Amino acid sequence: MDFIIFLIAMSALIYGADFIIKESEHIALHFNISHFVIGATLVAFGTSLPEMAASMIASYHGKSDLAVANVIGSVSFNITLVLGLVFLIAKKMNPKRDLFAKDSAWILMPVVIFLLMSYDGNISRVEGFLFLFMMLAYIMFLFSSAKEDLEVDEDLAKEKFRWFKTVALLSVGFILTIGGANFVVESGSNIARMFGVSEWIIGLFLISLGTSLPELVVSLVAIKKGKADLSIGNIIGSNVANFSMVIGGASLLSPLSVSLRENAFDISIMIAASIALLLILANKLYNKAGAVFLLLILALFINNAISTL
């Protein structure tokens, strides 16, 4: 029964995030907000909502391992799986934005701050507030550096704006996302206990892979529309949101315990994936070579998890 609940709850998470993304774009378009800012903030934030809801619910129930592992797994999957598939499938990628020059700091800085805050084995509420300030800094950076627009769905832009419909769908989206997250965490924990698997592994793979699906869907849709380069900005923004909003929000509900020593390999994979993305941006390896680079790291990630079961 827990498996069925898990699948239904995960579907609710994904559909809820989809509602929120679309209606957020409606609001942004109505108020004439830059397309670049829509893509780098609202869409990135929207695709991170499942992770945020799942980790905050896990933190509320005192499940620090689930909350933290979800973020580490999501960041690793976003880079290795999502961008790995994007580079593998996309025929040609020529981003207009100088991603390495403008955005490289936002790939490593959240990781470094997470490691520094986790060094003592605990992320406190005060440190949670600092994570949230990092998101504010990122948004300010985007507004100050957004000289070119990112295109959004043209059909969506043509739709007539209706406040009642938008608010209603946003409400449904939040209910599905938060409610789905609650059942994902509970059913995931039950599945872990049933098979004798640690909550860290369940959070690292089962939940983080599921909550990374919105990023994967958005990226694949971008490829279909010939805008695969937008995927990189979405992933960078999503990863910043994962650390700032997800870890920050979860630690505000309840301080999180983190063991860097016990989970050294998984955290090392996240660091390696981030460095690999930096090298890809620096050398413009937006091709199959870059894809193989990332997918090899993903294979190591999965192999280690299987060997620990």
Protein Blocks (a to p, Z undefined) as FASTA:
>chain_A
ZZmmmmmmmmmmmmmmmmmmmmmmmmmmmnopafklmmmmmmmmmmmmmmmmmmmmmmmn
opaklmmmmmmmmmmmmmmmmmmmmmmmpmbdcdfbdfklmmmmmmmmmmmmmmmmmmno
pacfklmmmmmmmmmmmmmmmmmmmmbccdddfklmmpccdfklmmmmmmmmmmmmmmmm
mmmmmmmmmmmmmnopafklmmmmmmmmmmmmmmmmmmmmmmmnopammmmmmmmmmmmm
mmmmmmmmmmmmpccdddfklmmmmmmmmmmmmmmmmmmmmnopacfklmmmmmmmmmmm
mmmmmmmZZ
